Amino acid sequence: MSLNSPSGQIPGTNAGLTMDVRSLERLKSSSSASPQSAIRETAKQLESLFMQELMKSMRASTMSTGMLDNQATEMGTSMLDTQFAGQMTGRPGGLSDLIVRQLERQMGLKNGAASSDASGNAAPLNGLSMSTDLGQRRAAAPAAASAGAPASGDKRLSASEQFIRKHQAAAQEAQAATGMAAGHILGQAALESGWGKHEIKMKDGSSSHNLFGIKATPGWTGKVAEVTTTEYVGGVAHKVTAKFRAYDSYADAFKDHARLLSQSPRYSQTVAQADTASGFARGLQKAGYATDPAYADKLTKVINTALRVQRSLA
């Protein structure tokens, strides 16, 4: 079914810029042979649709006199709006250029060349999907990333995906040792470190590798990082200076966190046996892991995000 003129083309625009279902099917079938041109045409299609909706919205917000309005005038106005939308589509620096860059990035196109799968075939533009193909991302990521090494070099991965890949192996080891779900552990590390963007630093600016905000208690004999943090007293936030544990590696941080939660009487009964994200979070707050009164709610949300990312990368 055509969304515009009977021919499926927008008057006054290139013949290739069509809006019917058959044209979309042709785009999908031709994307393997020429992904670059298919992306460009797809971007024009999407921008034209957006412009038509914009014109439609503007018309709807304009008061009508009603004196001369009829089906003929409405059809004429619709055709005029379609032509205006077509004339505004495909201009340099416009929305279509942004869509092209997004699709190229998500399809793995670089300098006009399509990234290939294991058989050497160019990745198709399936269903004009805006989501990144996970198979391509796994193939492009360094082999070390699957073992928990940083994947920051793969810019197609989001910050949360990079964080999960980087620490997945350590979290799974902690799960094997304690029985606590790796997703719960990763979620807490993500919350405490801001997905790795706000790690506790040493005086020289190096990382303390402390992803869990574990403080240096009197019995701690290892390295220490002293930083300013926020503590809640009676529900009121205060800035204080506190000492936190520092580790030689992230793996050591995960191991220490696992020992703390599984062996300490303070946490073992309320946290280690929790089966759900909310149960794990509430157990930590009840045991006094953090002074933030909203800690359980915040942690539950981040854990659920971490679990979704884990599933998407599986």
N, C-alpha and C positions, 0 to 999 in steps of 0.2 A: 504494500500500500504506500503510495507516494504521500509525502508530507507537504508537498508544494504543488507545482504545476503538474498537469497530467503526464508530462514526459519525465517527471521526477527531477527536473533540473531547475535551478534558480535562474530567473531571467537576468541577463546582464552579467553573468559570471562564466567562468570556464566550464566547458562541457563536462570536465572530469569531476566537478564538484556537485555531487548528487546526494539526494537524501532518502532514497527508497531502500527497501530491505535488500533487493537484488544487488544494489551497488555495494552494500556492506559485505554480502557474500563474495562478490568479486574481489573486494579488497582483501579479505581473508585468504582466498585462494591464490592471489598473486603475491602475497607478502613473502612467501618463501623465495620466489624468484627475484623480487626486487623489494626488500624490506625498507630501504630508505625512502623510495617513492611512495610505498604504501603508508608509511608513517606520516609523510607530508600530507597525503590526501585524507588520512584519518583525522589529522589535526584540523584540517579545514572543515571537515564534516562536523566535528565537535564544536569548533568555534562558531560555525553557522547556526547550529542548534542553540547554542548559548545566546547568540545575538537575537534569534527569533523569539526566544523566551523573554529576553530583555525588552524587546519591542512590545511583546504581548503584555508584559507587566506594566509598561509605561502607559499603554492604551487603557488598561483596566483601571489605572489610578487617575485617569482623566475624565472629568465629568462630561457626560454626553447630553446634547440638547434634546434628543428624542424626536425632533420634528421631522427630520429627513432620513432617519435611520431605518433601514430595511435590509433584507438579505443581500440585495445587490450591492449596497454601500458597504456592508460588512465584508463581502467577498473582495471588493475593490481595495478596501483598507488592508485586508489580510495579504493580498497580493503585493500591495505597495510595501508593507512592512517586510515581506519576504525579500523583495528586491533590495530594500535598504540594508537588511541583514547581510545579503550576499555581497553588497558593495563594501561593507565594513569588514568583511572576512578576508583573511590572508594578507593583510597589510604588514609591512616590515615592522618588527618590534611589537606586534600584537599578540593576542592570546594564543594563536596557532603556533607561533615560534616557541612559546613556553611549553606548550603541549608536546611539540616535536622533541625538545630537549629532554623532557621527562620520559617520553616513550623510548628515546634512544638510550638514555641511561638505564632504564629498567629492562630493555631488551639486550643490553650488553653491546650496543653498537659504539664503535670508536673510530673516529676519522673515516666514517662512511663505510666501514667494514663490519659485517655482522659477526658476532661471536658464534662459534660453532659448538655443537655437542660432540659427544665421543665419536660419532660416525662421520663428522665433518660437515653435517648439514646445518644450514643457517637456521636460527631459531625463528619460528613463525610467530605472527601476531595473532595468537589465538583469541578469538572473541573480543578483540580490542581491549584486553584486560589491562588494568592499571596496576596489578600486583606483580611483584618480581617473581620470576620463575625460580623456585627453590633449587631445582636441579642445576641450573646455570650458576647459582650462587655457590653451591657446594663445590662445583667443578672449578670455579675461579678462586675459591679460598685456598690459602696455603695448606698443605697437608698437615702441617704442625697445628693448625687451628683446631682440628678435630681432637687433638690431644690436650687442648686447653691453652695453647699458645695464643698470643694476641693476634686478632684478625683485623687490626686497625688499617691494614693496607687495602682491604677490600671496602671501598667507599660505598658500595651498594648495600652494605649491612648497616642497619640502624645502630644507635648507641646501645640499646637494650640487647640487640642480637649479638653485637660484639662482646658485651659484658658476659652474656650467658655462655657463648662459645669459649671465652677466655677462661672461665672458672668452672665449667661444667664438670671436668674430670675431677677436680678437687672436691666439688660438692658430692659427686657420686661416691668418692672414697669415704667421705664423712657419713654418707647414708649407709654404706656397707658396715662402717664401724659402730654406728649408733642406732640405726633403724629409723632415724628422722628422714623425712622426704627431702631429696636433693632440691626440689623446687622451693620448699620452705626455707631452706638454708640460703639458697641463691637470692630469694626475695628479701631476706633480712640483710644480706650483704649489699643488695642494690639500694635498699632504703637508707642504710647507715652511710653509704658512700656516694649517694646520688648517682647510681649506675656507674661508679668509678670516676666520676668527674670531680668529686669533692673528698678525696681521700685525705686522711690525716698525714701531715707532712712532718718530717724532721726539721731541725733548725737549719740545716743546709739545703732545704728544699726537696730532698729526696723522699721517696715514699716510705712510710712506716709499714706498709703492707697490711695495716689493720683495717680491714673492711667492715668490721662488726662493732666498732666503737667500744671495745673492751678496755676498761680502765686498768691502770697499773695499781693493783691493790698492794698493801704492805708486804705480802708474801711474794710478790713478783720480783724475780732476780734478773730478768732480761733487760733489753734496751727500752728506753722510755722516750715518748714524744710528748712535749708539753705545749698545749694549744688552748686557745680560747673557744669555749663551747657554750651552748645554751642549756641551762637547767631550770626546771620548774619547781617553785616552792609555793605550795598552796594554790597551784594552778596559774601562777604568775611567772612569766619567763624572766630569767636573769642571766646575764653574761658572766661566766666565771672562767678561771684558768684551771685546767685539770691535766693530770698526767695519764697518758694512754700507753698501752703496751705496743712495742714495736717488734717486728719480726724480720727475719732474713728473706722470707719469700711469702707469696700468697698461700702456698700450700701449708706452710707452718701456721698461718693465721686460721685457715680452715680446720686444721687439726686441733689447735688450742680452743677454738670455738666449740668444736665437737666434744672435747673433754669437759669443758665448762658446763655445757647444757646436759650432758649425759651422766656426769659423775657428781656434780654438785647437788647436795640435798635441796638446795634452794630452787633448782630448776628441773631436776630429773622427773619428779612426779607430775608436774604441771605442764611441762613442755615436751619432753622426749617421747611421751606416749600419745601426743595429739595427732589425730588422723586428718584433720581438716586445717585449712589455712587460718580460718578464724579461731579455731581452738588453739593452734600454735601461737597465734598473735596474742590472744587473751591470756594464755598461760605465761608468756613472757612479761606482759604488763602486770599481771597479778603477782609474779615473783619479784617485781621491782627492777626489771632489766633497764627500763628507761623511766624518766620522770614526766615525760610528756603525757598529759591526760588523754590525748587522742592517738597515742602510739599504736594501740591495737587496731584501730580503724585504718590508719595509714599503712601499717604493715600488711594487713589483709589485702588491701587493694594492690600493693606492689607485688605480693606473692602471687596473686591471681594473674597479674601481668606477666610475671616471670614464667608461670606455668604455661600460659598461652604461647610465649616465645619459644619455650622448650618444645612444645608440640609442633610449632611451625618449622623448627629446625630439625626435627626428627627424621 
